Amino acid sequence: MSQGVLYKKNFCPDGERLLLVVPRTLRTRLLRAFHDDATAGHLGFYKTYERIRQRYFWPRMYSAVLSYVNSCLPCQQRKPATPPTSGLLHPLEPPRQPFDRVGLDLFGPLPTTTAGNRWVIVAIDHCTRYVETAALETGTSQEIAHFFINSILLRHGAPRILISDRGRSFIAQLLQDIFRACAVIHRPTTAY
């Protein structure tokens, strides 16, 4: 006690520190100042507790700060909702033969070439890593269909599985109809 004010001695690595013991009547006001005040920033429990703990003490302070921060209405309203847990990853089965499973992706837009092309389409065979590419003007489903028919279907045959992202051009009805007619299973990657 010093001049009628109660302190608690706190021993820490950098020496002894005196912590002001907060009376029960002032604890809520102190919590508001360290959490709700405009300069406090509605920090989370740990940061709020650490800031208070450096200068003040009262019995069961940890649980009081935890309860106060967890019951703060503005924090609860602004707290982002917990996203649903992701599902388990499923490994891809190994391809049975060359061009059994093909990955298809579009790259661009790039600076326009002298031929007027701005996109590159890439197909990769998952068995051999063989790559087919072509330059495209616009990357539309019509251009992708033309590439698929001429560079994949007529050269290597219809793949059993085709993997692509969910780009608008890849999920267009034209390509879905071509894949269905060729008995190709289209597996778009999961959206994120």
Phi and psi restraints in degrees (value plus and minus 20) as a CYANA .aco file:
   2 SER   PHI    -157.1  -117.1
   2 SER   PSI      98.7   138.7
   3 GLN   PHI      33.0    73.0
   3 GLN   PSI      22.9    62.9
   4 GLY   PHI      59.7    99.7
   4 GLY   PSI     -15.0    25.0
   5 VAL   PHI    -131.5   -91.5
   5 VAL   PSI     111.4   151.4
   6 LEU   PHI    -107.5   -67.5
   6 LEU   PSI     111.2   151.2
   7 TYR   PHI    -144.7  -104.7
   7 TYR   PSI     135.4   175.4
   8 LYS   PHI    -133.9   -93.9
   8 LYS   PSI     113.3   153.3
   9 LYS   PHI     -99.3   -59.3
   9 LYS   PSI     109.3   149.3
  10 ASN   PHI    -140.8  -100.8
  10 ASN   PSI     100.6   140.6
  11 PHE   PHI    -114.1   -74.1
  11 PHE   PSI     102.9   142.9
  12 CYS   PHI    -152.8  -112.8
  12 CYS   PSI     148.5   188.5
  13 PRO   PHI     -75.0   -35.0
  13 PRO   PSI     -52.5   -12.5
  14 ASP   PHI    -110.6   -70.6
  14 ASP   PSI      -8.3    31.7
  15 GLY   PHI     102.6   142.6
  15 GLY   PSI    -190.2  -150.2
  16 GLU   PHI    -105.6   -65.6
  16 GLU   PSI     119.0   159.0
  17 ARG   PHI    -150.6  -110.6
  17 ARG   PSI     118.0   158.0
  18 LEU   PHI    -114.6   -74.6
  18 LEU   PSI     107.8   147.8
  19 LEU   PHI    -128.5   -88.5
  19 LEU   PSI     110.9   150.9
  20 LEU   PHI     -90.9   -50.9
  20 LEU   PSI     106.2   146.2
  21 VAL   PHI    -101.7   -61.7
  21 VAL   PSI     101.2   141.2
  22 VAL   PHI    -110.4   -70.4
  22 VAL   PSI     104.7   144.7
  23 PRO   PHI     -87.2   -47.2
  23 PRO   PSI     134.4   174.4
  24 ARG   PHI     -74.4   -34.4
  24 ARG   PSI     -56.1   -16.1
  25 THR   PHI     -89.7   -49.7
  25 THR   PSI     -40.0     0.0
  26 LEU   PHI    -125.1   -85.1
  26 LEU   PSI     -22.6    17.4
  27 ARG   PHI     -85.5   -45.5
  27 ARG   PSI     -63.7   -23.7
  28 THR   PHI     -83.7   -43.7
  28 THR   PSI     -61.0   -21.0
  29 ARG   PHI     -82.7   -42.7
  29 ARG   PSI     -60.4   -20.4
  30 LEU   PHI     -86.4   -46.4
  30 LEU   PSI     -62.4   -22.4
  31 LEU   PHI     -81.7   -41.7
  31 LEU   PSI     -62.3   -22.3
  32 ARG   PHI     -80.5   -40.5
  32 ARG   PSI     -63.7   -23.7
  33 ALA   PHI     -84.5   -44.5
  33 ALA   PSI     -56.4   -16.4
  34 PHE   PHI    -110.1   -70.1
  34 PHE   PSI     -30.7     9.3
  35 HIS   PHI    -143.1  -103.1
  35 HIS   PSI     -68.9   -28.9
  36 ASP   PHI    -107.1   -67.1
  36 ASP   PSI     -46.5    -6.5
  37 ASP   PHI     -77.7   -37.7
  37 ASP   PSI     132.3   172.3
  38 ALA   PHI     -78.1   -38.1
  38 ALA   PSI     -52.4   -12.4
  39 THR   PHI    -105.8   -65.8
  39 THR   PSI     -31.0     9.0
  40 ALA   PHI    -102.0   -62.0
  40 ALA   PSI     -53.2   -13.2
  41 GLY   PHI      60.5   100.5
  41 GLY   PSI      -5.8    34.2
  42 HIS   PHI      29.7    69.7
  42 HIS   PSI      29.4    69.4
  43 LEU   PHI     -89.3   -49.3
  43 LEU   PSI     143.6   183.6
  44 GLY   PHI     -89.5   -49.5
  44 GLY   PSI     157.8   197.8
  45 PHE   PHI     -76.5   -36.5
  45 PHE   PSI     -72.2   -32.2
  46 TYR   PHI     -80.1   -40.1
  46 TYR   PSI     -67.6   -27.6
  47 LYS   PHI     -87.8   -47.8
  47 LYS   PSI     -59.2   -19.2
  48 THR   PHI     -82.8   -42.8
  48 THR   PSI     -66.8   -26.8
  49 TYR   PHI     -81.6   -41.6
  49 TYR   PSI     -64.8   -24.8
  50 GLU   PHI     -83.0   -43.0
  50 GLU   PSI     -58.6   -18.6
  51 ARG   PHI     -86.5   -46.5
  51 ARG   PSI     -61.0   -21.0
  52 ILE   PHI     -90.0   -50.0
  52 ILE   PSI     -63.2   -23.2
  53 ARG   PHI     -81.9   -41.9
  53 ARG   PSI     -44.6    -4.6
  54 GLN   PHI     -89.6   -49.6
  54 GLN   PSI     -44.2    -4.2
  55 ARG   PHI    -147.0  -107.0
  55 ARG   PSI     -38.4     1.6
  56 TYR   PHI    -150.2  -110.2
  56 TYR   PSI     143.4   183.4
  57 PHE   PHI    -170.1  -130.1
  57 PHE   PSI     125.5   165.5
  58 TRP   PHI    -178.6  -138.6
  58 TRP   PSI     136.4   176.4
  59 PRO   PHI     -80.2   -40.2
  59 PRO   PSI     120.5   160.5
  60 ARG   PHI      37.4    77.4
  60 ARG   PSI      14.8    54.8
  61 MET   PHI     -83.5   -43.5
  61 MET   PSI     -59.0   -19.0
  62 TYR   PHI     -76.1   -36.1
  62 TYR   PSI     -72.4   -32.4
  63 SER   PHI     -89.2   -49.2
  63 SER   PSI     -50.9   -10.9
  64 ALA   PHI     -86.9   -46.9
  64 ALA   PSI     -63.8   -23.8
  65 VAL   PHI     -86.7   -46.7
  65 VAL   PSI     -63.0   -23.0
  66 LEU   PHI     -79.0   -39.0
  66 LEU   PSI     -67.4   -27.4
  67 SER   PHI     -83.2   -43.2
  67 SER   PSI     -62.6   -22.6
  68 TYR   PHI     -84.5   -44.5
  68 TYR   PSI     -68.1   -28.1
  69 VAL   PHI     -86.0   -46.0
  69 VAL   PSI     -61.2   -21.2
  70 ASN   PHI     -88.8   -48.8
  70 ASN   PSI     -42.1    -2.1
  71 SER   PHI    -120.2   -80.2
  71 SER   PSI     -12.7    27.3
  72 CYS   PHI     -91.3   -51.3
  72 CYS   PSI      94.8   134.8
  73 LEU   PHI     -82.1   -42.1
  73 LEU   PSI     -68.1   -28.1
  74 PRO   PHI     -78.3   -38.3
  74 PRO   PSI     -56.8   -16.8
  75 CYS   PHI     -86.2   -46.2
  75 CYS   PSI     -61.9   -21.9
  76 GLN   PHI     -85.1   -45.1
  76 GLN   PSI     -56.8   -16.8
  77 GLN   PHI     -90.9   -50.9
  77 GLN   PSI     -53.0   -13.0
  78 ARG   PHI    -113.6   -73.6
  78 ARG   PSI     -32.1     7.9
  79 LYS   PHI     -85.7   -45.7
  79 LYS   PSI     108.2   148.2
  80 PRO   PHI     -86.3   -46.3
  80 PRO   PSI     123.2   163.2
  81 ALA   PHI     -85.3   -45.3
  81 ALA   PSI     123.8   163.8
  82 THR   PHI     -89.1   -49.1
  82 THR   PSI     103.3   143.3
  83 PRO   PHI     -87.9   -47.9
  83 PRO   PSI     131.5   171.5
  84 PRO   PHI     -83.5   -43.5
  84 PRO   PSI     127.6   167.6
  85 THR   PHI     -86.9   -46.9
  85 THR   PSI     123.5   163.5
  86 SER   PHI     -92.7   -52.7
  86 SER   PSI     132.9   172.9
  87 GLY   PHI     -96.1   -56.1
  87 GLY   PSI     154.5   194.5
  88 LEU   PHI     -96.1   -56.1
  88 LEU   PSI     128.2   168.2
  89 LEU   PHI     -95.5   -55.5
  89 LEU   PSI     121.8   161.8
  90 HIS   PHI    -133.3   -93.3
  90 HIS   PSI      98.6   138.6
  91 PRO   PHI     -86.7   -46.7
  91 PRO   PSI     127.8   167.8
  92 LEU   PHI     -98.3   -58.3
  92 LEU   PSI     118.8   158.8
  93 GLU   PHI     -89.2   -49.2
  93 GLU   PSI     126.9   166.9
  94 PRO   PHI     -84.0   -44.0
  94 PRO   PSI     122.7   162.7
  95 PRO   PHI     -83.7   -43.7
  95 PRO   PSI     126.4   166.4
  96 ARG   PHI     -99.1   -59.1
  96 ARG   PSI     -52.4   -12.4
  97 GLN   PHI    -179.6  -139.6
  97 GLN   PSI     150.4   190.4
  98 PRO   PHI     -77.3   -37.3
  98 PRO   PSI     118.9   158.9
  99 PHE   PHI      40.1    80.1
  99 PHE   PSI       8.8    48.8
 100 ASP   PHI     -98.6   -58.6
 100 ASP   PSI     -61.0   -21.0
 101 ARG   PHI    -150.9  -110.9
 101 ARG   PSI     108.2   148.2
 102 VAL   PHI    -145.1  -105.1
 102 VAL   PSI     116.8   156.8
 103 GLY   PHI    -120.8   -80.8
 103 GLY   PSI     118.9   158.9
 104 LEU   PHI    -149.8  -109.8
 104 LEU   PSI     111.6   151.6
 105 ASP   PHI    -167.3  -127.3
 105 ASP   PSI     135.9   175.9
 106 LEU   PHI    -133.5   -93.5
 106 LEU   PSI     116.5   156.5
 107 PHE   PHI    -144.3  -104.3
 107 PHE   PSI     103.1   143.1
 108 GLY   PHI     129.1   169.1
 108 GLY   PSI    -190.4  -150.4
 109 PRO   PHI     -94.7   -54.7
 109 PRO   PSI     124.2   164.2
 110 LEU   PHI    -131.0   -91.0
 110 LEU   PSI     151.8   191.8
 111 PRO   PHI     -78.7   -38.7
 111 PRO   PSI     121.3   161.3
 112 THR   PHI     -86.0   -46.0
 112 THR   PSI     111.1   151.1
 113 THR   PHI    -101.3   -61.3
 113 THR   PSI     153.5   193.5
 114 THR   PHI     -84.6   -44.6
 114 THR   PSI     -44.1    -4.1
 115 ALA   PHI    -105.0   -65.0
 115 ALA   PSI     -22.1    17.9
 116 GLY   PHI      67.9   107.9
 116 GLY   PSI      -6.3    33.7
 117 ASN   PHI    -111.7   -71.7
 117 ASN   PSI     121.1   161.1
 118 ARG   PHI    -147.3  -107.3
 118 ARG   PSI     -27.9    12.1
 119 TRP   PHI    -146.3  -106.3
 119 TRP   PSI     133.8   173.8
 120 VAL   PHI    -145.5  -105.5
 120 VAL   PSI     110.9   150.9
 121 ILE   PHI    -125.6   -85.6
 121 ILE   PSI     118.1   158.1
 122 VAL   PHI    -147.1  -107.1
 122 VAL   PSI     109.8   149.8
 123 ALA   PHI    -140.3  -100.3
 123 ALA   PSI     113.3   153.3
 124 ILE   PHI    -148.4  -108.4
 124 ILE   PSI     111.8   151.8
 125 ASP   PHI     -99.4   -59.4
 125 ASP   PSI     103.3   143.3
 126 HIS   PHI     -92.0   -52.0
 126 HIS   PSI     -35.4     4.6
 127 CYS   PHI    -105.4   -65.4
 127 CYS   PSI     -70.4   -30.4
 128 THR   PHI    -123.8   -83.8
 128 THR   PSI     -31.8     8.2
 129 ARG   PHI      48.7    88.7
 129 ARG   PSI      -2.3    37.7
 130 TYR   PHI     -88.8   -48.8
 130 TYR   PSI     119.7   159.7
 131 VAL   PHI    -139.9   -99.9
 131 VAL   PSI     117.6   157.6
 132 GLU   PHI    -138.1   -98.1
 132 GLU   PSI     113.5   153.5
 133 THR   PHI    -154.5  -114.5
 133 THR   PSI     141.6   181.6
 134 ALA   PHI    -177.8  -137.8
 134 ALA   PSI     131.1   171.1
 135 ALA   PHI    -110.8   -70.8
 135 ALA   PSI     117.4   157.4
 136 LEU   PHI    -145.1  -105.1
 136 LEU   PSI     131.6   171.6
 137 GLU   PHI     -93.9   -53.9
 137 GLU   PSI     -72.2   -32.2
 138 THR   PHI    -142.1  -102.1
 138 THR   PSI     -34.5     5.5
 139 GLY   PHI      52.5    92.5
 139 GLY   PSI       8.0    48.0
 140 THR   PHI     -99.6   -59.6
 140 THR   PSI     149.1   189.1
 141 SER   PHI     -84.3   -44.3
 141 SER   PSI     -50.3   -10.3
 142 GLN   PHI     -84.8   -44.8
 142 GLN   PSI     -64.1   -24.1
 143 GLU   PHI     -86.9   -46.9
 143 GLU   PSI     -58.8   -18.8
 144 ILE   PHI     -85.8   -45.8
 144 ILE   PSI     -60.8   -20.8
 145 ALA   PHI     -82.0   -42.0
 145 ALA   PSI     -63.1   -23.1
 146 HIS   PHI     -80.4   -40.4
 146 HIS   PSI     -65.6   -25.6
 147 PHE   PHI     -81.8   -41.8
 147 PHE   PSI     -66.6   -26.6
 148 PHE   PHI     -79.8   -39.8
 148 PHE   PSI     -65.8   -25.8
 149 ILE   PHI     -87.0   -47.0
 149 ILE   PSI     -68.7   -28.7
 150 ASN   PHI     -99.0   -59.0
 150 ASN   PSI     -57.4   -17.4
 151 SER   PHI    -117.3   -77.3
 151 SER   PSI     -41.6    -1.6
 152 ILE   PHI    -131.3   -91.3
 152 ILE   PSI     -82.8   -42.8
 153 LEU   PHI     -81.2   -41.2
 153 LEU   PSI     -71.0   -31.0
 154 LEU   PHI     -96.8   -56.8
 154 LEU   PSI     -43.8    -3.8
 155 ARG   PHI    -110.0   -70.0
 155 ARG   PSI     -59.5   -19.5
 156 HIS   PHI    -143.0  -103.0
 156 HIS   PSI     -27.8    12.2
 157 GLY   PHI      70.9   110.9
 157 GLY   PSI     151.4   191.4
 158 ALA   PHI     -96.3   -56.3
 158 ALA   PSI     106.8   146.8
 159 PRO   PHI     -90.7   -50.7
 159 PRO   PSI     134.0   174.0
 160 ARG   PHI     -93.2   -53.2
 160 ARG   PSI     -60.7   -20.7
 161 ILE   PHI    -149.5  -109.5
 161 ILE   PSI     115.6   155.6
 162 LEU   PHI    -142.5  -102.5
 162 LEU   PSI     105.3   145.3
 163 ILE   PHI    -129.8   -89.8
 163 ILE   PSI     111.3   151.3
 164 SER   PHI    -166.5  -126.5
 164 SER   PSI     151.3   191.3
 165 ASP   PHI    -100.2   -60.2
 165 ASP   PSI    -194.3  -154.3
 166 ARG   PHI    -117.5   -77.5
 166 ARG   PSI      11.3    51.3
 167 GLY   PHI     -80.0   -40.0
 167 GLY   PSI     128.5   168.5
 168 ARG   PHI     -72.9   -32.9
 168 ARG   PSI     -59.8   -19.8
 169 SER   PHI     -86.7   -46.7
 169 SER   PSI     -54.2   -14.2
 170 PHE   PHI     -98.9   -58.9
 170 PHE   PSI     -47.0    -7.0
 171 ILE   PHI    -120.1   -80.1
 171 ILE   PSI     -11.4    28.6
 172 ALA   PHI     -82.6   -42.6
 172 ALA   PSI     130.8   170.8
 173 GLN   PHI     -79.9   -39.9
 173 GLN   PSI     -57.0   -17.0
 174 LEU   PHI     -75.7   -35.7
 174 LEU   PSI     -70.5   -30.5
 175 LEU   PHI     -86.8   -46.8
 175 LEU   PSI     -58.5   -18.5
 176 GLN   PHI     -81.5   -41.5
 176 GLN   PSI     -59.6   -19.6
 177 ASP   PHI     -85.2   -45.2
 177 ASP   PSI     -61.7   -21.7
 178 ILE   PHI     -84.5   -44.5
 178 ILE   PSI     -65.2   -25.2
 179 PHE   PHI     -80.8   -40.8
 179 PHE   PSI     -63.6   -23.6
 180 ARG   PHI     -82.6   -42.6
 180 ARG   PSI     -63.0   -23.0
 181 ALA   PHI     -84.8   -44.8
 181 ALA   PSI     -50.5   -10.5
 182 CYS   PHI    -114.2   -74.2
 182 CYS   PSI     -15.4    24.6
 183 ALA   PHI      39.8    79.8
 183 ALA   PSI      17.0    57.0
 184 VAL   PHI    -114.5   -74.5
 184 VAL   PSI     109.4   149.4
 185 ILE   PHI    -105.4   -65.4
 185 ILE   PSI      95.1   135.1
 186 HIS   PHI    -111.4   -71.4
 186 HIS   PSI     101.0   141.0
 187 ARG   PHI    -136.8   -96.8
 187 ARG   PSI      73.0   113.0
 188 PRO   PHI     -90.9   -50.9
 188 PRO   PSI     126.9   166.9
 189 THR   PHI     -86.9   -46.9
 189 THR   PSI     142.0   182.0
 190 THR   PHI     -90.5   -50.5
 190 THR   PSI     125.9   165.9
 191 ALA   PHI     -94.1   -54.1
 191 ALA   PSI     132.3   172.3
